[in-house]
């Protein structure tokens, strides 16, 4: 059977690279006694697949990996509790869900192959940038297209960041959310505290009294809009007399999404 594990990454461990995260969970699974399956071969390894790697120094509430178990049945809650006992400060197991059985003669669907979208919670660094960024986000929401130059394997290419942004929310210091744009592609209920989870998050970087921004974006293999690309696009709307530091925006990944019935839904619900 196959399970999907959702975890949070925060605190000092935001500086831990993706390969080290993988090694940590391999050891944590071994310590917790989870009946994980191993590959067949000369060098057996745990059968597990991580979803989209998180950028270094970024925190998150919605990281995922799938793994195959040798047991035919498990109690997801007990398995989650066993894993929590093997965690250290900086990792939290949020949920464990059992994946549906694969149909015969169909390709195995991992979290990585299902990813189509992501949700980022961004906040200005320093009070000086807050007002100009709020204006820039408002202009970005009303823009038809915003192109940036991105370096790829075949060289530099132009990417329209705006076309990959499906929703933009302006979060006031008191928690009130104003939709600057929402094309309803993402499964976002009216109550963002339940849907997008920015209030429930214990790990998102936040300064008291600061405004924050929510971005719901494409994150698939064909069109992947990262938080860094959003920041680069916002620079296009900052007046030339307002000098922004190199790092003017923090980003926290709230969730990863897959596509179902033409709507983005959380990977934990696929």
TORMARLUM-81154 format. One line per 2 residues: their letters; for each residue x, y, z of N, C-alpha, C, O. Coordinates in steps of 0.001 Angstrom, whole numbers. Layout:
BEGIN
a = X Y Z X Y Z X Y Z X Y Z  ...;
This chain:
BEGIN
xx = 846 -1195 0 0 0 0 877 1239 0 2052 1186 365  296 2350 -412 1035 3601 -514 390 4669 368 -833 4739 482;
xx = 1230 5498 987 742 6570 1836 1381 7885 1410 2427 7903 762  737 8981 1783 1263 10319 1500 1395 11060 2834 439 11148 3604;
xx = 2579 11583 3091 2883 12250 4354 3078 13734 4093 3855 14122 3222  2368 14563 4854 2511 16014 4777 3267 16483 6012 2947 16089 7133;
xx = 4277 17333 5798 5054 17819 6931 5378 19300 6767 5327 19848 5666  5709 19930 7885 6116 21334 7901 7610 21420 8142 8184 20596 8855;
xx = 8233 22419 7546 9663 22680 7725 9812 24136 8155 9312 25036 7479  10488 24370 9261 10527 25728 9811 11766 25911 10689 12579 25000 10844;
xx = 11887 27106 11255 12991 27394 12171 14346 27307 11484 14482 27639 10307  15342 26857 12233 16698 26784 11692 16833 25757 10577 17740 25847 9750;
xx = 15933 24783 10556 16027 23742 9525 15622 24240 8144 15692 23489 7171  15197 25509 8046 14934 26056 6711 16226 26157 5897 16182 26307 4676;
xx = 17376 26076 6575 18664 26111 5879 19165 24708 5531 20281 24550 5037  18344 23695 5786 18709 22315 5444 18342 22050 3985 17205 22290 3576;
xx = 19301 21555 3201 19067 21285 1789 18175 20080 1565 17932 19295 2482  17685 19936 329 16718 18890 13 17284 17482 232 16585 16622 767;
xx = 18523 17235 -165 19097 15906 22 19217 15557 1497 19010 14406 1882  19552 16545 2328 19633 16298 3766 18253 16052 4361 18117 15272 5304;
xx = 17233 16703 3826 15862 16451 4273 15484 15005 3973 14881 14333 4810  15833 14528 2789 15545 13146 2422 16245 12177 3363 15643 11205 3819;
xx = 17515 12440 3656 18253 11550 4559 17651 11562 5958 17584 10524 6617  17213 12730 6412 16609 12814 7744 15381 11918 7829 15227 11168 8793;
xx = 14508 11988 6834 13277 11206 6890 13541 9717 6709 12806 8895 7255  14559 9359 5965 14921 7949 5876 15304 7402 7256 14899 6301 7628;
xx = 16080 8176 8002 16489 7759 9339 15320 7799 10321 15190 6928 11181  14466 8825 10182 13310 8932 11070 12348 7767 10865 11788 7242 11827;
xx = 12159 7368 9624 11286 6222 9330 11869 4951 9931 11140 4136 10496  13188 4780 9810 13834 3599 10398 13684 3589 11917 13427 2539 12507;
xx = 13844 4766 12562 13730 4849 14019 12301 4605 14503 12088 4000 15554  11328 5077 13731 9939 4989 14170 9326 3617 13948 8251 3334 14477;
xx = 9982 2761 13179 9460 1422 12936 8366 1349 11893 7635 361 11836  8238 2374 11065 7248 2352 9984 7593 1205 9018 8739 1097 8582;
xx = 6619 353 8681 6901 -810 7818 7073 -414 6354 6244 -763 5513  8126 299 6055 8330 776 4692 8882 -333 3817 9627 -1192 4287;
xx = 8515 -312 2544 8996 -1312 1583 10335 -872 1001 10627 320 908  11130 -1844 616 12446 -1599 20 12464 -2105 -1416 11748 -3039 -1775;
xx = 13287 -1475 -2212 13452 -1905 -3600 14159 -3253 -3637 14849 -3640 -2695  13970 -3955 -4745 14614 -5243 -4938 15861 -5046 -5791 15776 -4542 -6911;
xx = 16999 -5437 -5274 18231 -5256 -6022 19442 -5445 -5135 19323 -5829 -3971  20610 -5170 -5694 21861 -5382 -4951 21998 -4366 -3813 22562 -4686 -2766;
xx = 21485 -3137 -4009 21527 -2106 -2973 20098 -1653 -2678 19666 -632 -3213  19353 -2379 -1844 17962 -2006 -1546 17877 -624 -903 18714 -258 -77;
xx = 16860 134 -1289 16630 1439 -684 15140 1618 -435 14313 962 -1068  14803 2507 486 13401 2774 797 12681 3330 -430 13199 4193 -1138;
xx = 11476 2813 -662 10695 3289 -1801 9912 4516 -1349 8849 4395 -739  10440 5684 -1651 9802 6946 -1273 10099 7996 -2324 11152 7978 -2961;
xx = 9159 8908 -2497 9289 9936 -3525 8834 11269 -2949 7688 11411 -2523  9740 12248 -2940 9412 13570 -2440 8814 14430 -3539 9173 14314 -4711;
xx = 7888 15300 -3132 7303 16245 -4069 8292 17380 -4325 9480 17248 -4032  7820 18457 -4852 8686 19552 -5299 9612 20048 -4186 9130 20446 -3126;
xx = 10937 20032 -4404 11875 20496 -3372 11620 21948 -2994 11226 22761 -3830  11850 22262 -1723 11669 23611 -1221 12979 24384 -1359 14056 23848 -1097;
xx = 12878 25638 -1768 14073 26473 -1910 14760 26649 -559 14097 26729 476  16069 26707 -573 16842 26874 651 16456 28176 1349 16284 29207 699;
xx = 16322 28127 2656 15970 29236 3559 14473 29533 3575 14044 30452 4273  13669 28785 2828 12230 28992 2837 11566 28026 3815 11963 26866 3917;
xx = 10556 28510 4531 9781 27656 5426 8514 27197 4725 8142 27733 3681  7851 26199 5307 6678 25650 4640 5780 24912 5615 6240 24341 6604;
xx = 4482 24937 5314 3490 24126 6025 2984 22984 5153 2221 22144 5629  3387 22936 3898 2804 21971 2977 3821 21223 2144 3810 21327 918;
xx = 4712 20460 2794 5667 19611 2081 5171 18166 2103 4545 17731 3069  5458 17424 1027 4907 16076 894 5952 15080 426 6892 15423 -291;
xx = 5762 13819 856 6447 12707 203 5558 11476 283 4819 11284 1249  5645 10644 -753 4909 9386 -824 5865 8248 -507 7047 8320 -841;
xx = 5365 7202 133 6194 6020 341 5325 4760 274 4127 4782 556  5968 3688 -102 5294 2394 -218 5572 1584 1045 6706 1535 1519;
xx = 4533 949 1588 4661 164 2805 4607 -1324 2485 3988 -1747 1508  5267 -2102 3327 5225 -3558 3170 3969 -4144 3807 3572 -5258 3466;
xx = 3340 -3417 4722 2118 -3881 5370 913 -3649 4466 895 -2709 3670  -99 -4515 4594 -1298 -4378 3774 -2252 -3329 4328 -2992 -2704 3568;
xx = -2243 -3128 5645 -3088 -2121 6266 -2311 -1416 7374 -1477 -2029 8041  -2584 -142 7567 -1982 622 8660 -3014 1601 9191 -3974 1935 8496;
xx = -2820 2058 10413 -3635 3109 10999 -2901 4431 10753 -1857 4672 11359  -3428 5288 9876 -2711 6537 9548 -2406 7396 10774 -1334 7996 10857;
xx = -3336 7460 11722 -3116 8286 12917 -1980 7732 13769 -1140 8488 14257  -1954 6411 13948 -866 5804 14729 470 5979 14029 1484 6255 14670;
xx = 468 5815 12696 1703 5987 11946 2209 7419 12073 3411 7650 12210  1283 8383 12027 1666 9790 12172 2254 10043 13555 3252 10753 13683;
xx = 1644 9469 14595 2164 9637 15961 3544 9002 16103 4418 9559 16768  3745 7837 15480 5065 7176 15538 6128 8049 14877 7244 8169 15382;
xx = 5775 8657 13745 6725 9524 13060 7003 10798 13852 8137 11276 13887  5979 11342 14481 6167 12565 15279 7167 12328 16410 7912 13230 16792;
xx = 7175 11104 16940 8120 10784 17994 9562 10741 17532 10481 10760 18351  9768 10682 16215 11124 10635 15665 11546 11971 15057 12624 12071 14472;
xx = 10698 13003 15191 11010 14303 14629 11891 15119 15581 11969 14834 16776  12549 16132 15027 13301 17093 15825 12672 18470 15613 11814 18632 14746;
xx = 13091 19455 16395 12556 20802 16270 12904 21369 14896 14079 21502 14554  11901 21696 14128 12100 22177 12763 11324 21358 11752 11140 21785 10613;
xx = 10863 20173 12165 9998 19331 11331 8761 18956 12138 8866 18631 13321  7598 18999 11510 6351 18575 12134 5552 17754 11137 5362 18178 9997;
xx = 5080 16582 11553 4202 15777 10709 2790 16325 10834 2222 16348 11926  2226 16765 9722 888 17367 9743 -201 16341 9473 -1261 16385 10097;
xx = 47 15426 8558 -989 14428 8262 -379 13242 7528 666 13352 6886  -1059 12105 7640 -728 10900 6884 -2014 10412 6239 -3013 10205 6928;
xx = -2000 10228 4939 -3191 9757 4233 -2845 8546 3378 -1750 8454 2824  -3793 7618 3279 -3624 6420 2469 -4029 6731 1036 -5123 7242 797;
xx = -3157 6428 85 -3452 6698 -1323 -4318 5589 -1909 -4179 4431 -1517  -5203 5920 -2832 -6049 4888 -3449 -5216 3912 -4256 -4156 4254 -4780;
xx = -5714 2698 -4343 -5022 1672 -5114 -4981 2054 -6591 -5940 2592 -7145  -3836 1758 -7208 -3670 2093 -8625 -4481 1138 -9489 -4519 -68 -9243;
xx = -5128 1700 -10503 -5877 871 -11444 -4914 14 -12260 -3798 448 -12545  -5329 -1205 -12643 -4453 -2070 -13447 -4037 -1391 -14755 -4824 -689 -15390;
xx = -2784 -1621 -15134 -2226 -1119 -16398 -2219 415 -16479 -2292 984 -17568  -2130 1073 -15326 -2010 2529 -15298 -695 2905 -14653 -138 2155 -13851;
xx = -206 4086 -15020 1069 4557 -14497 919 5029 -13057 -82 5645 -12693  1921 4733 -12248 1908 5161 -10850 1972 6678 -10763 2814 7309 -11402;
xx = 1065 7269 -9959 1008 8715 -9792 1635 9096 -8449 1093 8770 -7393  2768 9780 -8494 3409 10253 -7272 3035 11712 -7038 2491 12379 -7918;
xx = 3341 12196 -5828 3066 13593 -5535 3769 14524 -6496 3211 15546 -6894  5005 14176 -6878 5768 15014 -7804 5062 15137 -9147 5002 16226 -9718;
xx = 4528 14031 -9656 3871 14063 -10966 2502 14728 -10913 1989 15148 -11950  1893 14834 -9721 564 15417 -9598 589 16916 -9320 -440 17578 -9457;
xx = 1723 17461 -8938 1788 18872 -8561 1418 19767 -9738 1955 19633 -10838  490 20677 -9480 86 21639 -10508 66 23066 -9979 65 24011 -10767;
xx = 51 23241 -8658 -25 24584 -8108 570 24670 -6717 835 23653 -6077  779 25898 -6255 1325 26143 -4920 748 27429 -4369 303 28298 -5119;
xx = 759 27543 -3052 301 28750 -2374 1454 29320 -1558 2059 28607 -757  1764 30609 -1758 2844 31270 -1028 2288 32422 -199 1443 33188 -660;
xx = 2772 32528 1016 2481 33664 1882 3742 34506 1946 4775 34044 2432  3668 35738 1460 4848 36603 1374 4688 37825 2262 3580 38310 2489;
xx = 5813 38309 2756 5810 39468 3644 7004 40365 3348 8108 39866 3130  6803 41685 3335 7936 42595 3096 8971 42497 4207 8637 42263 5369;
xx = 10221 42678 3836 11310 42715 4808 11570 44177 5159 12078 44932 4329  11233 44575 6354 11439 45963 6768 10249 46847 6455 9569 46651 5448;
xx = 10000 47817 7315 8842 48696 7159 8967 49623 5945 7961 50057 5384  10193 49918 5550 10395 50870 4454 9842 50353 3133 9431 51149 2289;
xx = 9824 49044 2938 9374 48474 1671 7891 48147 1661 7350 47789 615  7222 48263 2802 5852 47768 2910 4885 48504 1997 4131 47862 1265;
xx = 4886 49838 2019 3926 50603 1234 4164 50468 -261 3216 50293 -1027  5433 50550 -687 5696 50451 -2131 5382 49048 -2645 4987 48890 -3801;
xx = 5552 48022 -1797 5222 46668 -2222 3713 46461 -2302 3222 45765 -3190  2989 47061 -1382 1531 46958 -1446 1018 47558 -2749 123 46999 -3382;
xx = 1581 48692 -3149 1202 49308 -4421 1622 48426 -5598 885 48300 -6576  2806 47819 -5500 3303 46971 -6585 2435 45732 -6747 2152 45323 -7873;
xx = 2005 45124 -5634 1141 43938 -5699 -196 44301 -6322 -736 43528 -7113  -736 45459 -5981 -2000 45910 -6561 -1868 46088 -8069 -2766 45706 -8819;
xx = -762 46660 -8514 -538 46843 -9948 -323 45512 -10649 -776 45320 -11777  370 44593 -9984 577 43263 -10558 -758 42561 -10768 -959 41897 -11786;
xx = -1672 42704 -9811 -2977 42050 -9908 -3785 42560 -11088 -4545 41802 -11691  -3634 43820 -11421 -4420 44411 -12511 -3710 44334 -13864 -4299 44686 -14886;
xx = -2468 43883 -13886 -1705 43819 -15136 -2168 42659 -16003 -2581 41617 -15494  -2095 42846 -17311 -2452 41780 -18234 -1373 40733 -18353 -1667 39539 -18414;
xx = -115 41170 -18387 1019 40255 -18463 2239 40952 -17870 2399 42167 -17986  3087 40161 -17238 4336 40661 -16668 5420 39651 -17003 5436 38550 -16451;
xx = 6314 40011 -17889 7353 39084 -18334 8678 39365 -17634 9053 40517 -17418  9375 38291 -17285 10714 38388 -16715 11633 37460 -17494 11169 36585 -18225;
xx = 12925 37650 -17338 13903 36783 -17981 14324 35697 -16986 14719 35989 -15858  14233 34453 -17424 14593 33318 -16575 15629 32461 -17288 15508 32177 -18480;
xx = 16645 32056 -16543 17703 31229 -17111 17304 29764 -17064 16958 29238 -16007  17357 29112 -18218 17043 27694 -18309 18211 26907 -18869 19306 27442 -19040;
xx = 17974 25635 -19153 19039 24779 -19673 19532 25242 -21042 20702 25064 -21381  18637 25834 -21822 18996 26280 -23169 19295 27779 -23224 19366 28366 -24304;
xx = 19471 28398 -22040 19781 29826 -22006 18647 30641 -21408 17749 30098 -20765  18695 31944 -21625 17682 32841 -21089 16406 32768 -21931 16456 32650 -23156;
xx = 15273 32839 -21249 13991 32858 -21943 13024 33766 -21187 13172 33989 -19986  12040 34279 -21906 11056 35169 -21321 9885 34361 -20766 9357 33476 -21440;
xx = 9482 34673 -19527 8383 33965 -18864 7341 34984 -18424 7672 35979 -17778  6084 34737 -18773 4993 35596 -18334 4533 35139 -16951 3764 34185 -16829;
xx = 5004 35818 -15920 4677 35440 -14541 3195 35656 -14260 2563 34854 -13572  2653 36727 -14786 1258 37070 -14454 279 35985 -14885 -703 35729 -14188;
xx = 531 35347 -16020 -395 34319 -16507 -417 33102 -15594 -1369 32323 -15627  623 32929 -14777 680 31778 -13872 189 32072 -12474 267 31206 -11602;
xx = -318 33280 -12235 -850 33645 -10923 -2373 33615 -10995 -2973 34366 -11765  -2994 32757 -10202 -4450 32571 -10274 -5213 33325 -9193 -6402 33600 -9355;
xx = -4555 33657 -8109 -5229 34402 -7044 -4199 35214 -6276 -3077 34762 -6048  -4600 36430 -5874 -3751 37296 -5062 -4602 37836 -3915 -5654 38435 -4138;
xx = -4140 37618 -2700 -4855 38112 -1537 -3999 39073 -741 -2821 38809 -499  -4579 40178 -335 -3905 41153 511 -4378 40929 1935 -5554 41121 2243;
xx = -3451 40518 2813 -3792 40182 4195 -3426 41356 5095 -2248 41673 5258  -4425 41996 5674 -4206 43125 6572 -3638 42625 7900 -3760 41439 8206;
xx = -3017 43506 8698 -2462 43096 9989 -3477 42427 10916 -3100 41595 11742  -4778 42784 10788 -5793 42172 11646 -6322 40850 11095 -7213 40241 11687;
xx = -5769 40401 9950 -6167 39126 9380 -7202 39220 8282 -7503 38215 7638  -7759 40402 8048 -8750 40572 6986 -8093 40418 5614 -7030 40984 5357;
xx = -8738 39647 4737 -8185 39388 3412 -9007 40106 2352 -10235 40014 2330  -8319 40817 1482 -8952 41468 338 -8466 40784 -928 -7262 40705 -1173;
xx = -9404 40284 -1741 -9029 39659 -2999 -8699 40739 -4018 -9562 41537 -4384  -7469 40767 -4470 -7098 41645 -5568 -7336 40948 -6904 -7539 41591 -7934;
xx = -7305 39623 -6860 -7559 38821 -8065 -7856 37395 -7627 -7216 36879 -6711  -8824 36756 -8277 -9132 35348 -7997 -9942 34796 -9163 -11100 35169 -9350;
xx = -9336 33908 -9945 -10039 33344 -11093 -10733 32024 -10764 -11227 31340 -11660  -10769 31663 -9468 -11516 30503 -8970 -10953 29167 -9450 -11648 28154 -9383;
xx = -9711 29141 -9933 -9096 27865 -10314 -8714 27071 -9066 -8839 25846 -9039  -8247 27779 -8032 -7874 27114 -6792 -9111 26854 -5938 -10071 27624 -5947;
xx = -9058 25750 -5203 -10137 25389 -4297 -9982 26220 -3026 -9442 25740 -2029  -10457 27466 -3061 -10255 28417 -1962 -11610 28835 -1398 -12294 29667 -1993;
xx = -12005 28274 -265 -13273 28689 361 -13217 30155 788 -12143 30752 855  -14383 30721 1074 -14430 32117 1509 -13663 32316 2803 -13024 33349 2999;
xx = -13724 31321 3693 -13002 31420 4961 -11569 30961 4754 -11285 29763 4788  -10670 31905 4542 -9288 31549 4255 -8612 30877 5436 -7652 30127 5259;
xx = -9111 31143 6656 -8513 30505 7828 -8655 28997 7734 -7814 28261 8251  -9711 28529 7081 -9909 27089 6912 -9335 26605 5586 -8832 25486 5492;
xx = -9413 27448 4567 -8996 27029 3229 -7513 27161 2981 -6834 26166 2732  -7000 28375 3046 -5596 28588 2720 -4700 28398 3933 -3505 28142 3783;
xx = -5256 28520 5127 -4513 28158 6322 -3515 29156 6853 -2661 28780 7655  -3578 30418 6445 -2536 31340 6899 -2668 31657 8385 -1668 31974 9029;
xx = -3880 31578 8950 -4051 31834 10373 -3619 30620 11190 -3037 30768 12264  -3905 29415 10682 -3542 28191 11402 -2040 27981 11459 -1554 27275 12343;
xx = -1300 28570 10546 135 28320 10469 862 28840 11698 725 30004 12076  1640 27953 12317 2475 28344 13448 3904 28651 13007 4733 29076 13811;
xx = 4179 28432 11734 5566 28477 11277 5853 29583 10273 7016 29842 9964  4809 30246 9753 5037 31305 8781 5738 32481 9439 5377 32892 10542;
xx = 6743 33019 8759 7452 34191 9264 6493 35382 9250 5824 35642 8250  6436 36103 10378 5486 37207 10459 5930 38238 11488 6310 37901 12610;
xx = 5872 39512 11075 6097 40616 12002 4750 41190 12413 3870 41383 11574  4592 41461 13691 3343 42042 14183 3063 43367 13481 3926 44239 13391;
xx = 1837 43492 12989 1438 44736 12349 1808 44850 10887 1530 45873 10261  2431 43820 10326 2869 43884 8930 1790 43339 7999 1055 42417 8352;
xx = 1709 43921 6815 807 43423 5790 1454 42211 5125 2679 42119 5045  623 41280 4647 1140 40089 3967 367 39867 2671 -718 40415 2473;
xx = 946 39053 1794 341 38799 499 258 37295 258 1200 36559 552  -870 36846 -277 -1057 35442 -659 -1049 35338 -2176 -1733 36096 -2863;
xx = -270 34394 -2692 -196 34164 -4131 -499 32686 -4412 186 31801 -3900  -1514 32430 -5216 -1830 31082 -5679 -1334 30964 -7115 -1815 31677 -7996;
xx = -374 30067 -7359 348 30077 -8642 447 28680 -9235 250 27677 -8550  756 28642 -10522 1081 27386 -11187 2412 26865 -10656 3336 27640 -10407;
xx = 2503 25554 -10485 3758 24970 -10004 4031 23625 -10657 4717 22783 -10076  3508 23414 -11845 3713 22157 -12541 5001 22134 -13332 5805 23064 -13260;
xx = 5193 21068 -14087 6423 20908 -14860 6479 21870 -16042 7566 22274 -16456  5320 22241 -16592 5302 23124 -17752 5416 24595 -17358 6077 25373 -18046;
xx = 4787 24972 -16273 4802 26370 -15845 4950 26409 -14327 3994 26143 -13598  6134 26736 -13861 6419 26738 -12431 6779 28151 -11987 7878 28634 -12259;
xx = 5848 28807 -11304 6054 30177 -10826 6542 30105 -9374 5779 29759 -8472  7796 30428 -9162 8375 30370 -7821 8194 31698 -7103 7845 32704 -7720;
xx = 8436 31695 -5787 8367 32939 -5019 9426 33929 -5502 9197 35139 -5491  10570 33423 -5919 11626 34289 -6440 11185 34995 -7717 11519 36160 -7929;
xx = 10436 34295 -8568 9944 34905 -9803 8883 35958 -9510 8801 36968 -10209  8067 35728 -8476 7076 36722 -8078 7778 38004 -7625 7380 39108 -7997;
xx = 8828 37840 -6817 9585 39004 -6340 10210 39756 -7506 10220 40987 -7524  10733 39011 -8483 11348 39648 -9649 10313 40428 -10452 10608 41507 -10968;
xx = 9099 39884 -10558 8038 40572 -11295 7602 41834 -10562 7283 42839 -11197  7585 41792 -9231 7157 42961 -8455 8110 44142 -8633 7697 45297 -8533;
xx = 9371 43852 -8896 10342 44943 -9104 9959 45819 -10296 10331 46991 -10350  9222 45259 -11245 8812 46034 -12425 7854 47169 -12076 7690 48106 -12857;
xx = 7217 47086 -10894 6206 48077 -10532 6672 49004 -9410 5884 49789 -8882  7935 48914 -9051 8483 49784 -8011 9088 51010 -8675 9921 50865 -9570;
xx = 8700 52213 -8269 9279 53434 -8867 10793 53443 -8766 11362 52924 -7806  11442 54032 -9759 12908 54018 -9804 13534 54747 -8626 14675 54460 -8264;
xx = 12808 55690 -8014 13392 56418 -6891 13265 55653 -5573 13828 56070 -4561  12523 54529 -5579 12423 53674 -4395 13376 52498 -4567 13111 51585 -5350;
xx = 14465 52523 -3847 15469 51463 -3977 15132 50310 -3044 15045 50486 -1829  14941 49121 -3627 14663 47931 -2830 15956 47173 -2563 16804 47079 -3450;
xx = 16125 46632 -1363 17303 45792 -1099 17234 44514 -1925 16193 44193 -2498  18336 43792 -1984 18374 42551 -2767 17324 41563 -2265 16660 40899 -3060;
xx = 17179 41470 -962 16173 40594 -364 15125 41474 309 15359 41997 1398  13986 41636 -328 12955 42531 189 11650 41812 504 10679 42441 925;
xx = 11621 40481 299 10384 39730 478 10707 38348 1047 11549 37634 502  10039 37971 2141 10151 36600 2648 9000 35787 2083 7939 36334 1783;
xx = 9202 34498 1937 8161 33639 1383 8030 32370 2213 9023 31771 2627  6801 31979 2444 6469 30762 3180 5493 29966 2329 4440 30481 1951;
xx = 5829 28707 2020 4936 27898 1189 3843 27294 2070 4115 26526 2992  2600 27664 1760 1476 27188 2556 1045 25775 2166 731 24958 3031;
xx = 1029 25490 866 444 24240 410 874 23937 -1017 1231 24840 -1773  838 22655 -1379 1017 22202 -2752 -301 21605 -3237 -1030 20983 -2464;
xx = -603 21798 -4521 -1897 21409 -5063 -1744 20547 -6318 -747 20621 -7037  -2766 19731 -6547 -2883 18981 -7787 -4195 19347 -8464 -5049 19996 -7860;
xx = -4359 18931 -9721 -5544 19293 -10484 -6574 18166 -10437 -6252 17002 -10675  -7819 18533 -10126 -8933 17589 -10160 -10183 18333 -10604 -10584 19321 -9989;
xx = -10792 17847 -11680 -12011 18457 -12220 -11821 19954 -12485 -12680 20772 -12157  -10668 20292 -13090 -10347 21657 -13503 -10177 22616 -12329 -10260 23832 -12504;
xx = -9943 22080 -11147 -9694 22915 -9982 -8465 22392 -9230 -8186 21193 -9232  -7746 23302 -8596 -6596 22928 -7774 -7083 22512 -6383 -7816 23247 -5722;
xx = -6661 21318 -5955 -6992 20856 -4612 -5697 20385 -3937 -4740 19994 -4605  -5690 20432 -2616 -4510 20046 -1850 -4073 18621 -2190 -4909 17750 -2430;
xx = -2747 18390 -2210 -2242 17039 -2496 -2766 16021 -1493 -2916 14847 -1832  -3044 16441 -278 -3535 15515 739 -4961 15042 445 -5432 14075 1042;
xx = -5644 15726 -475 -7028 15379 -797 -7169 14683 -2147 -8278 14321 -2541  -6067 14492 -2858 -6145 13818 -4162 -6251 12303 -3983 -6326 11569 -4968;
